């Protein structure tokens, strides 16, 4: 299994103001790096806070989801749109997804990530 970790993405903020584009890091589940003592302490402090004690002023609650589209992802990278996967490969992953209840696109990405980590 491959675990994907993403840094936060600030929508509609130019890359020059937010420090560049989102970075992606992948680890195998059994190879996740250990948390530092500071990270552990921060997590313990957060776990003890009530929802009311957490400052969310820099990320206001979204209450209007009328324009949202579930599962929609728009690629910023033109190479993503140019990617070509054989229809027979897609069909095999779709068949596997139906049998397991998974998402065939995630399965393809996981398989590619795992292959690249191993080679």
Secondary structure, DSSP 8 states (H G I E B T S, - for coil): -EEEEE----TTS-HHHHTSS--EEEEEGGG-----HHHHHHHHHHHHS-GGGS--TTS------TT--TT----SSHHHHH----HHHHHHHHHHHHHHT--HHHHHHHHHHHHHHH-
